[in-house]
Each structure stands twice: as structure tokens, then as C-alpha cells.
Amino acid sequence: MMTASTPAAPTRARNKFVTDSWNRLARAYDFPILQRLAYRPPQDEILEQLHLTDARRIADIGCGTGILASRIYEEIGPDVLYGCDASEGMLAQAKARTPEVNWINRQAEDLGLPDGAVDAVVSTHAFHFFEHAPAVAEFHRILAPGGLLAIVVANQHNLLGQFFQLTTSPSVMYFPTIEEMRDLVEEAGFTLLTQRPIRRPLPGAFIPDVLTVARKH
Ligand SMILES: C[S@@+](CC[C@H](N)C(=O)[O-])C[C@H]1O[C@@H](n2cnc3c(N)ncnc32)[C@H](O)[C@@H]1O
């Protein structure tokens, strides 16, 4: 059964170290090669998923410098769009990128949005910092019935994930396995739709990240 939350210290998501680190990294984060190699492929697949839905209210959680949320605005044009991040430094970069997104400085586990506020919640490469079960419960709460959840996070079934997990304390971040992600979303009341590695030109052992897509009952 679910073990994803087991190694997580209860304070991980509120860990000042995480937020302070991202405040410091914010200016370097948009470096084009880093973005193209690491972050763009999962963002492309999240956009693909959103194009398959008629979601008009969308939230990007752990939005960082706002690249994905800005692309959602430009490529989908939703009626309501939130970009949420715990780091003021990352959000400052996001705010400079576009005023068309509602940028909110909140923790993923306590988003401060009303119940059923959005039709889709997306998140790329931030979930490993969250308190897993409380965050998924919060996503479930803010989603309308039938709403879509799409999360990309690195996992432990590959060399990169193992390296990060071995070199970083689970109290700072924890990479869930594919099975743990499945259990997390199902136990929160979602129906799992798909789980697969993000398409990258890499051998399987190096595939660092997995897309999990689920729907609220
Ligand atoms: C690797 S960046 C990913 C940013 C963006 N999603 C992307 O794909 O480019 C991780 C982000 O998660 C944010 N973060 C970490 N813990 C958080 C939490 N509990 N709630 C909201 N944001 C958090 C960090 O501040 C950081 O901006």
C-alpha cells in the first residue's frame, strides 16, 4: 500500500531551506539549455493533456518562474489561470514574465482557493518538494468534479532519481515511485487515467520523470 508519505518529514513542504534555495536559484533558472533539456519536455506533455480536455480554469502548482503557466495562457487561453509557488523569488520572475496569470504565493498543501475552483491542476518537477498526501488532497479539494490532475515528477526507478534520492534528505525532497504516485492519487479519490515516462531521447534506465494523469470522480 501507500508508502509515498512514509519518509516525508511533516515539515518538508514548509521547509525554509527549500524556499530559500529557490529564492537564490530563481535568476539562473531560465537558462535556455536547462529549460530545453530538463523542463520543456514535461511541459509539452502537460499541454498535450490540457488540449485533450475542455478545462477553462487551470492551476499550475509549484509554477516556478512561470514558463508553463505562461505557455498555458498563450496556447490554451483559459478563463482563469493560477500559478502558485512557495518561493517569492521564483514568483518575482514569473510576474515579470506576464501579468496574465494570477500568481499566488502559497504552499501546495494550502492553496487558499475555494472548493471546486478549477477544472485542471498541473504540476511539473515540484511535487517531490510537497507533502505528498496533503498536497494531493488539496488538489482534489480545489478541483471541480470531473477535473483533471496531471503531475510530472522524477522517480526512483532510474539512475537520476536514485542519485538525487541518495544525495538529498527525504526531509527536503522525496521522489515517489510510480506505484506510490498511483496509490496517492487513488487514495485521494481520483481515478488514474495514465502513467508513463516523459518522452525523452534517453535510454530507459535514465528516463528521469513520469507523467501521472488522473480524474476526480
Ligand atoms: C524545480 S522548480 C519547478 C518549477 C516549474 N514547475 C518548472 O517546471 O519549471 C520547483 C518549484 O517548486 C516550488 N516549491 C517547492 N515546495 C513547494 C510547496 N510546498 N508549495 C509550492 N511550491 C513549492 C519551488 O519554490 C520551486 O519554484
PDBQT file of the ligand as one rigid body, heavy atoms in Angstrom, charges set to zero:
ROOT
HETATM    1  C1  LIG A 301      12.257  22.661  -9.976  1.00  0.00    +0.000 C 
HETATM    2  S1  LIG A 301      11.184  24.047  -9.675  1.00  0.00    +0.000 S 
HETATM    3  C2  LIG A 301       9.950  23.678 -10.934  1.00  0.00    +0.000 C 
HETATM    4  C3  LIG A 301       9.290  24.918 -11.480  1.00  0.00    +0.000 C 
HETATM    5  C4  LIG A 301       8.351  24.704 -12.645  1.00  0.00    +0.000 C 
HETATM    6  N1  LIG A 301       7.214  23.866 -12.292  1.00  0.00    +0.000 N 
HETATM    7  C5  LIG A 301       9.064  24.145 -13.846  1.00  0.00    +0.000 C 
HETATM    8  O1  LIG A 301       8.761  23.023 -14.270  1.00  0.00    +0.000 OA
HETATM    9  O2  LIG A 301       9.908  24.848 -14.374  1.00  0.00    +0.000 OA
HETATM   10  C6  LIG A 301      10.336  23.596  -8.170  1.00  0.00    +0.000 C 
HETATM   11  C7  LIG A 301       9.458  24.707  -7.603  1.00  0.00    +0.000 C 
HETATM   12  O3  LIG A 301       8.649  24.161  -6.561  1.00  0.00    +0.000 OA
HETATM   13  C8  LIG A 301       8.463  25.188  -5.602  1.00  0.00    +0.000 C 
HETATM   14  N2  LIG A 301       8.011  24.587  -4.343  1.00  0.00    +0.000 N 
HETATM   15  C9  LIG A 301       8.712  23.785  -3.512  1.00  0.00    +0.000 A 
HETATM   16  N3  LIG A 301       7.947  23.394  -2.482  1.00  0.00    +0.000 NA
HETATM   17  C10 LIG A 301       6.724  23.967  -2.641  1.00  0.00    +0.000 A 
HETATM   18  C11 LIG A 301       5.489  23.911  -1.944  1.00  0.00    +0.000 A 
HETATM   19  N4  LIG A 301       5.342  23.192  -0.839  1.00  0.00    +0.000 N 
HETATM   20  N5  LIG A 301       4.438  24.614  -2.421  1.00  0.00    +0.000 NA
HETATM   21  C12 LIG A 301       4.551  25.334  -3.568  1.00  0.00    +0.000 A 
HETATM   22  N6  LIG A 301       5.702  25.430  -4.268  1.00  0.00    +0.000 NA
HETATM   23  C13 LIG A 301       6.780  24.736  -3.838  1.00  0.00    +0.000 A 
HETATM   24  C14 LIG A 301       9.825  25.854  -5.520  1.00  0.00    +0.000 C 
HETATM   25  O4  LIG A 301       9.759  27.140  -4.933  1.00  0.00    +0.000 OA
HETATM   26  C15 LIG A 301      10.227  25.867  -6.998  1.00  0.00    +0.000 C 
HETATM   27  O5  LIG A 301       9.850  27.058  -7.639  1.00  0.00    +0.000 OA
ENDROOT
TORSDOF 0
